[in-house]
Amino acid sequence: MYNNDFKNKLLNICDNVKFDEPMHKHTTFRIGGNADFYVSVSSEKEITEVIKLCKLENVRFYIIGNGSNLLVKDEGFRGVIIEIGNGYADIEEIDDETFAAKGGILLSRIAAYALEHELSGFEPLSGIPGTLGGAVVMNAGAYGGEIKDVVTEVYVLDCDGNKKTISNKDMEFGYRTSLATKESLIILGAKIKLKKGNRDEIKVLMSDFNGRRRDKQPLEFPSAGSTFKRPEGYFAGKLIEDSNLKGYTVGGAQVSEKHSGFVINIGNATCEDVLKLISDVQKKVYEDSGVELEREVKILE
């Protein structure tokens, strides 16, 4: 399928290339078959050149961050996984309230930076287990806060490999969506503006939000976070619970008994287990309430 020339070209661009890499190692669900190539990039140049090579050689590629909202098929991925993660995660201070962060940085690291610099506004997002890039793509949010509330501009690569800066208002942020989703933009980073606050108050708020997350969510099990989007006027978890599906199990996948909005991996779950469970839940909830649950977790196949 791939010749040695393609493999050598990949290695010439980036040192951190793995072959036939198990994707269960790179998703918070701990599920997924092998990817043909797994490339961890550490610079904008590497990102651009790997994508350019894939397009030139007509090889599929897919961008991931922390793998926290991703379910990979059991058959794996034929192509190149490009991880924009820890190797591309710097922060650059712009002024007292503004900084630029690269797409691979974890939101928890941004929260730590905000606390250190006594900056308020990032507290609700501090416990989300993803990268800035992934958060921007899906306009991640929690406890009344969303990434759109703190991002002023976003740095992207478009489908043609051109670098662009897009303002907040032009990013078309919505509930779990953005212009990046609609136009398959690759997030290189973003400018974030917070406001000066009191360190102790910021710390208390972060502790409160993270404590609520630990108390209410099944963080002790592998999952991809909230499995379904919130239907307008309802809560997915409540609808699922009302349909008596709390604890419902297919193979190694289960509707969490702690929070029905989460599908968890209770032990060696396959992608097929999860997809069957999701389908069963959607069908039963629709039969009981007339509400169609829309999947939030992305499927990579």
C-alpha positions as CSV (number, residue, x, y, z in Angstrom):
1,M,0.0,0.0,0.0
2,Y,2.9,2.4,0.8
3,N,6.3,2.3,-0.7
4,N,9.5,2.8,1.2
5,D,9.9,6.2,-0.4
6,F,6.8,7.5,1.4
7,K,8.0,6.1,4.7
8,N,11.4,7.7,4.2
9,K,9.9,11.0,3.3
10,L,7.8,11.0,6.5
11,L,11.0,10.2,8.6
12,N,12.8,13.0,6.8
13,I,10.1,15.5,7.9
14,C,9.6,14.3,11.5
15,D,11.7,12.1,13.8
16,N,8.7,10.9,15.9
17,V,7.0,8.5,13.5
18,K,5.6,5.1,14.5
19,F,4.4,2.4,12.2
20,D,1.3,0.1,12.8
21,E,0.6,2.0,16.0
22,P,-2.3,0.8,18.3
23,M,-4.7,3.7,18.6
24,H,-6.1,2.5,21.9
25,K,-2.9,4.0,23.4
26,H,-3.9,7.4,22.1
27,T,-7.5,7.8,23.0
28,T,-9.1,8.4,26.4
29,F,-11.6,5.6,25.5
30,R,-8.7,3.2,25.2
31,I,-10.3,1.7,22.2
32,G,-9.1,1.3,18.6
33,G,-7.1,-0.7,16.1
34,N,-3.8,0.2,14.6
35,A,-3.0,3.2,12.5
36,D,-0.6,2.6,9.6
37,F,1.5,5.7,10.6
38,Y,1.4,7.8,13.8
39,V,3.3,11.1,13.6
40,S,3.8,13.4,16.6
41,V,4.7,16.8,15.3
42,S,6.6,19.5,17.1
43,S,6.5,22.6,14.8
44,E,4.3,24.3,12.3
45,K,6.8,23.4,9.6
46,E,6.3,19.7,10.4
47,I,2.5,20.0,10.4
48,T,2.5,21.7,7.1
49,E,5.0,19.4,5.4
50,V,3.4,16.1,6.6
51,I,0.0,17.3,5.4
52,K,1.6,18.4,2.1
53,L,3.2,15.0,1.7
54,C,0.0,13.1,2.4
55,K,-1.9,15.2,-0.2
56,L,0.9,14.8,-2.7
57,E,1.0,11.0,-2.3
58,N,-2.8,10.7,-1.9
59,V,-2.6,9.2,1.6
60,R,-5.4,9.8,4.1
61,F,-4.6,11.7,7.2
62,Y,-6.4,12.7,10.4
63,I,-5.5,15.2,13.0
64,I,-5.8,14.4,16.7
65,G,-4.9,16.1,20.0
66,N,-5.4,14.3,23.2
67,G,-7.9,11.8,21.7
68,S,-10.5,12.7,24.3
69,N,-13.5,12.9,22.1
70,L,-12.6,10.1,19.7
71,L,-13.7,6.5,19.1
72,V,-11.5,4.6,16.7
73,K,-12.8,1.7,14.7
74,D,-11.5,-1.8,15.7
75,E,-10.0,-2.1,12.2
76,G,-7.8,0.9,12.8
77,F,-7.0,3.6,10.4
78,R,-5.4,3.3,6.9
79,G,-3.3,6.4,6.6
80,V,-1.4,8.9,8.8
81,I,-2.5,10.0,12.2
82,I,-1.0,13.4,12.9
83,E,-0.9,14.2,16.6
84,I,-0.7,17.9,17.5
85,G,0.0,17.4,21.2
86,N,2.7,17.9,23.8
87,G,5.4,18.6,21.2
88,Y,3.5,21.7,20.0
89,A,2.2,23.2,23.2
90,D,4.0,26.5,24.0
91,I,2.5,29.7,25.5
92,E,3.7,33.1,24.6
93,E,2.7,36.1,26.8
94,I,1.4,39.1,24.8
95,D,0.4,41.5,27.6
96,D,-0.9,41.2,31.2
97,E,-4.2,39.7,30.2
98,T,-3.5,38.2,26.8
99,F,-1.4,35.3,25.6
100,A,-1.1,33.0,22.5
101,A,-1.1,29.2,23.0
102,K,-0.3,26.5,20.4
103,G,-2.9,24.0,19.5
104,G,-1.4,21.0,21.2
105,I,-1.5,22.4,24.7
106,L,-3.8,20.8,27.2
107,L,-6.5,23.0,28.6
108,S,-5.3,22.0,32.1
109,R,-2.0,23.6,31.3
110,I,-3.7,26.8,30.2
111,A,-5.6,26.8,33.4
112,A,-2.4,26.4,35.4
113,Y,-0.9,29.3,33.5
114,A,-4.0,31.4,34.2
115,L,-3.8,30.6,37.9
116,E,-0.1,31.4,38.0
117,H,-0.6,34.8,36.4
118,E,-3.8,35.6,38.3
119,L,-6.0,35.5,35.3
120,S,-9.7,34.8,35.6
121,G,-12.2,33.4,33.0
122,F,-10.8,30.0,32.3
123,E,-12.0,28.3,35.4
124,P,-15.0,26.4,33.9
125,L,-12.7,24.9,31.2
126,S,-9.9,23.9,33.5
127,G,-11.0,20.3,33.9
128,I,-11.8,19.5,30.3
129,P,-9.3,16.7,29.2
130,G,-8.5,17.9,25.8
131,T,-6.1,20.2,23.8
132,L,-6.7,23.8,22.8
133,G,-7.0,22.7,19.1
134,G,-9.7,20.1,19.8
135,A,-11.5,22.6,22.1
136,V,-11.6,25.2,19.4
137,V,-12.8,22.8,16.7
138,M,-15.8,21.8,18.8
139,N,-16.2,24.9,20.9
140,A,-15.8,22.8,24.1
141,G,-17.5,24.0,27.2
142,A,-18.5,23.2,30.7
143,Y,-20.3,24.8,33.7
144,G,-21.6,27.7,31.6
145,G,-18.3,28.5,30.0
146,E,-17.2,27.8,26.4
147,I,-13.9,28.3,24.5
148,K,-15.5,31.0,22.4
149,D,-15.7,33.1,25.6
150,V,-12.0,33.4,26.0
151,V,-10.5,33.1,22.4
152,T,-10.1,36.4,20.5
153,E,-8.5,34.9,17.3
154,V,-7.6,31.6,15.9
155,Y,-4.6,30.5,13.8
156,V,-5.4,27.9,11.3
157,L,-4.3,26.0,8.2
158,D,-7.0,25.8,5.6
159,C,-7.6,22.9,3.2
160,D,-5.0,24.3,0.7
161,G,-2.3,24.6,3.4
162,N,-2.5,28.3,3.7
163,K,-2.0,29.8,7.2
164,K,-4.8,32.2,8.3
165,T,-5.8,34.2,11.3
166,I,-9.6,34.2,12.0
167,S,-11.3,36.5,14.4
168,N,-13.7,35.1,17.1
169,K,-16.8,36.5,15.3
170,D,-15.7,34.9,12.0
171,M,-15.2,31.4,13.7
172,E,-18.9,30.8,13.7
173,F,-18.8,29.3,17.2
174,G,-22.0,27.4,18.1
175,Y,-22.9,24.5,20.4
176,R,-20.1,22.0,19.9
177,T,-19.3,23.4,16.5
178,S,-17.3,26.1,14.7
179,L,-16.1,27.1,11.3
180,A,-13.2,24.7,11.8
181,T,-15.7,21.8,11.8
182,K,-17.5,23.1,8.7
183,E,-14.4,23.8,6.7
184,S,-12.0,21.1,8.1
185,L,-9.6,23.7,9.3
186,I,-6.5,22.6,11.3
187,I,-6.0,24.6,14.5
188,L,-2.4,25.8,15.0
189,G,-3.2,27.9,18.0
190,A,-5.2,30.8,19.4
191,K,-5.0,34.1,21.2
192,I,-6.7,34.0,24.6
193,K,-7.8,37.0,26.6
194,L,-8.7,36.7,30.2
195,K,-9.0,39.3,33.0
196,K,-7.0,40.1,36.1
197,G,-8.4,38.4,39.1
198,N,-7.6,37.2,42.6
199,R,-5.4,34.1,42.8
200,D,-7.2,32.6,45.8
201,E,-10.6,33.1,44.2
202,I,-9.5,31.6,40.9
203,K,-8.0,28.6,42.7
204,V,-11.3,28.1,44.7
205,L,-13.4,28.2,41.5
206,M,-11.1,25.8,39.7
207,S,-11.2,23.4,42.7
208,D,-15.0,23.7,42.8
209,F,-15.5,22.9,39.1
210,N,-13.0,20.1,39.2
211,G,-14.5,18.7,42.3
212,R,-18.0,18.7,40.8
213,R,-16.5,16.9,37.7
214,R,-14.9,14.2,39.9
215,D,-18.1,13.8,42.0
216,K,-20.6,13.5,39.1
217,Q,-18.6,12.0,36.2
218,P,-17.2,8.4,35.9
219,L,-13.5,9.6,35.6
220,E,-12.3,6.3,37.0
221,F,-13.2,4.6,33.7
222,P,-12.0,5.2,30.1
223,S,-14.5,7.2,28.1
224,A,-14.8,10.0,25.5
225,G,-16.6,12.3,27.8
226,S,-20.2,13.2,27.2
227,T,-21.4,10.7,24.5
228,F,-24.3,12.8,23.3
229,K,-25.0,16.4,22.6
230,R,-27.5,18.2,24.8
231,P,-30.9,18.2,23.1
232,E,-32.5,21.6,23.2
233,G,-34.7,21.8,26.2
234,Y,-33.5,18.5,27.7
235,F,-30.5,16.8,29.3
236,A,-29.2,13.7,27.5
237,G,-28.3,12.0,30.8
238,K,-31.8,12.5,32.3
239,L,-33.5,11.2,29.2
240,I,-31.3,8.1,29.2
241,E,-31.9,7.5,32.9
242,D,-35.7,8.0,32.4
243,S,-35.5,5.2,29.8
244,N,-34.1,2.9,32.5
245,L,-30.8,2.5,30.7
246,K,-28.4,3.4,33.5
247,G,-25.9,0.5,33.7
248,Y,-27.1,-0.9,30.3
249,T,-24.2,-2.9,29.0
250,V,-23.1,-4.2,25.6
251,G,-19.9,-6.3,25.8
252,G,-17.3,-4.1,27.5
253,A,-19.2,-0.9,27.0
254,Q,-21.7,0.5,29.6
255,V,-24.0,3.4,30.2
256,S,-22.3,4.8,33.4
257,E,-24.2,4.2,36.6
258,K,-22.7,7.4,37.9
259,H,-23.7,9.6,35.0
260,S,-26.0,8.3,32.3
261,G,-24.7,10.8,29.7
262,F,-21.4,8.9,29.6
263,V,-20.6,5.6,27.8
264,I,-17.7,4.0,29.5
265,N,-15.2,1.2,28.8
266,I,-15.6,-1.2,31.7
267,G,-13.1,-3.7,30.3
268,N,-11.8,-4.4,26.8
269,A,-14.7,-2.8,25.1
270,T,-14.6,-2.7,21.3
271,C,-15.7,0.0,19.0
272,E,-18.5,-2.2,17.9
273,D,-19.7,-2.6,21.5
274,V,-19.8,1.1,21.9
275,L,-21.6,1.8,18.6
276,K,-24.2,-0.9,19.3
277,L,-24.8,0.5,22.8
278,I,-25.1,4.1,21.4
279,S,-27.6,2.9,18.7
280,D,-29.7,1.0,21.4
281,V,-29.8,4.1,23.6
282,Q,-30.8,6.4,20.8
283,K,-33.6,4.0,19.7
284,K,-35.0,3.5,23.2
285,V,-34.8,7.2,24.2
286,Y,-36.6,8.2,20.9
287,E,-39.3,5.5,21.6
288,D,-39.8,6.8,25.1
289,S,-39.6,10.6,24.7
290,G,-39.6,11.4,20.9
291,V,-36.2,13.1,21.4
292,E,-33.4,12.2,19.0
293,L,-30.0,12.0,20.7
294,E,-27.2,13.2,18.5
295,R,-23.8,11.6,19.1
296,E,-21.1,14.0,20.3
297,V,-18.1,11.7,20.2
298,K,-16.4,11.5,16.8
299,I,-15.9,8.2,15.0
300,L,-12.6,7.5,13.2
301,E,-12.6,4.7,10.6
